[in-house]
């Protein structure tokens, strides 16, 4: 397996994953994934829910 670099679809940060796991849209964090699907950023309360 080979590591490849892709970019977060929301913020553009580099993400390093095995080439077999690369998808069309990838996200570096849950925050980026959720903000991309909702079109806006979370408030602090929603982020704390994921930390539980």
N, C-alpha and C positions, 0 to 999 in steps of 0.2 A: 504494500500500500504506500502511496505517495501523498505527502502533505502538499496542499495547494492553498494559495491565498485568494480569498474572495472578499467582497465588501458588504458591510451591513446595508440593507436596503433602506433603512431609515436615516442613519447618521453618516454612513460612508466609512466607518472604522474598519480596519482590516480584520478579517477572521481567517484563522488557519484551521482547515479541516482536511480529513482524508478525502481524496478525489471521489471515492465511491459514495460519499455523503453530501456532496455539493448539490444544492437545489437552486432553482431559478431565483428565488428571493430568500435570503438568509438574514438573520438578525443577531446582533451581538449580545443583547440582553432581553429579558422579558419586557422591560420598559420600552425598548425600541419596537418590539413586536406589537405590543398593545397600542402604542401611540400611532403606529402605521395603520392598524386596523380601525382605530377610532377617528383618526385624522387630527388628534390633539394630544397634548401631553397630560399625564396623570397628575392628580393632586397628591399630597403627602399621604393621605389616608389610604388610598388604593395601593400605594407602594408598600406600606406597612402590612397590609393583608397578605402579600406574597411572602413576607419575611416570617410569618407564623409557622 
